[in-house]
Amino acid sequence: MNLSTEDQNEIFIAFYQKFHPSATEFIRNKFPSEFLDNSENVPGVKVDKDAAFRSKHGIEHRQQLNIELENIMQEHDLIQQDIELSIDNDLLLKEIDKWEQESMKKIQLAA
């Protein structure tokens, strides 16, 4: 499944914010030199709350998470295929067992 960069970014941000409610603070604390937040108390200066997602480290981190998300989705698809094959195999084995039992009964009746 190929997702557009925009879709990947939306998924990344939603995922990251869900599992890291204070994601922006976490990134700002981890990479303080990437932000101009030291100007928070300067009158007339607006602090960009989403700067964490545009920082160099944020972009690299997002790209890595996008790769991991793609790998997880591929793994999910493979596991789902394995489960479907397993179910099909179980049904086939049950049919074979049933056929075997019926054949044995027919042979016993004929003998």
Secondary structure, DSSP 8 states (H G I E B T S, - for coil): ----HHHHHHHHHHHHHHH-TTHHHHHHHH-GGG--GGGTTSTT----TTGGGTSHHHHHHHHHHHHHHHHHHHHHHHHHHHHHHHHHHHHHHHHHHHHHHHHHHHHHHH-
